């Protein structure tokens, strides 16, 4: 797991969060979850691999009322089903 790019995220449905995930094996899936500043799960879902083969895009579905202090977590799964996670605070 390399990075989470939340520059396209403004707390609105339809915003994009881009995750860069690579592995010695093959990354098969990337799951993104967004938590409120209070730690409650706002939404969670699978990202879609972009043509680069390195980046994965998640399109948000919910409104985040309080942006500051919220968190985004990305978890990548590889072919042998290992996982690696990265979390950022907004």
Buried (B, 14 or more C-beta within 10 A) or exposed (E): BEEBBBEEBEBEEEBBBBBBBBBEEEBEBBBBBBBBBEEEEBBBEEBEBEEEEEBBBBBBBEEBEEEEEBBBBBBBBBEEEEEBEBEBEB
